Amino acid sequence: MAELSSAERVRRVLDRREPDRIPHFEWLFAKNVREAICPGCTSHNDFAVKMGHDTILVGPDFKKEQVGPTQWRSEWGHVDDYGNEEHGVEVESPIKDMADFERYTPPDPHAPGRYDTVEWAVREFKNDKAIGVHLNDVFSIPRSLMGMENLLMTIAADPELIKALVDMSVEINLAMAKEVAARGVDFVWTGDDYAYNTGPMMSPDSFRNLFYPGLCRVIGGFRKLGLPVIKHTDGYLWPIIDMIVDSGISCLDPIDPQAGMDLAEVKAKYGDRIALKGNVDCAQTLSYASTEEVIEETKQAIGKGAPGGGYILSSSNSIHASVKPENYMAMLDTLKRFGRYPIRL
């Protein structure tokens, strides 16, 4: 097969077809690891371009203000602590009960400047790199607005509040999806984690009753706009994976090995319906193992995920601050060596 552009390569994979080679990209890449590999890289996307990744990843532009050494208050009203990582964890949230929700006003999805970064990406990379936009589906916005502990308690105590938060998340994200689709992006990815290593954060019945209807609505809305959807969620997904797949996603990420999710098993059961992304273990292998062990695990992931196409190789979550730079490079070099179709390991 002739060499494809990155945009064509990712499109083929999200259509569950074989590309010329397995594409690669990461959702997050810690600054210390970027600097060790590519000194002077100014951002995630600068690094992605210089390393030959297949996507440019952007999102709507939301304002935030610094309220502590590592803490920032977002335009949504929650405070996130970033520590040494690229992704924050909420430590203060604006909604505790229905009365708070009724007083709450979310950010305007049509505000001036909301899509400046998206427009930059389309202007600079359209038809070369695949342009992915981070939106949310049904869990992350409710979690950020309530805090994880309060949200999980409210699932049992006030399901109507959960439904109201889910509906708000769906409506705002569909409005933003219309904006980014009109600007020419290639796909959406949502990062709403649903599960721990031992199982979902809520019972399958609660997921089906409170979250699944909204998930179908938001994923269906993205797809009607012509936007394939890569759905990210860590954890042990088997109790709810049928609902996730049935919602209409295009691709599931990362098939979490730390939670006992097996890439080959998911491929065998769902590979005729969705593409897969993952899953070299970033918690252990990329952080603590030898380069030889990284090479072997990368080859195993290729062998499980690549047959028949519909596969993107990446870490099992992100390249966080504890990942060894040499281990990331071993994964990337192994992909370059063994990731061209037809696959020969």
Secondary structure, DSSP 8 states (H G I E B T S, - for coil): -----HHHHHHHHHTT---SB--B--S-B-HHHHHHHSTT--SHHHHHHHHT-SEEEE-----EEE-SSSEEEETTS-EEE-TTSSS-EEEE-S-SSHHHHHH-----TT-TTTTHHHHHHHHHHTTTSEEEEEE--SSHHHHHHH-HHHHHHHHHH-HHHHHHHHHHHHHHHHHHHHHHHHTT--EEEE----EETTEESS-HHHIIIIIHHHHHHHHHHHHHTT--EEEE--S--TTTHHHHHHTT-SEEE---GGGT--HHHHHHHHTTT-EEEEEE-TTTHHHHS-HHHHHHHHHHHHHHH-TTS-EEEEESS-B-TTS-HHHHHHHHHHHHHH-BSS---
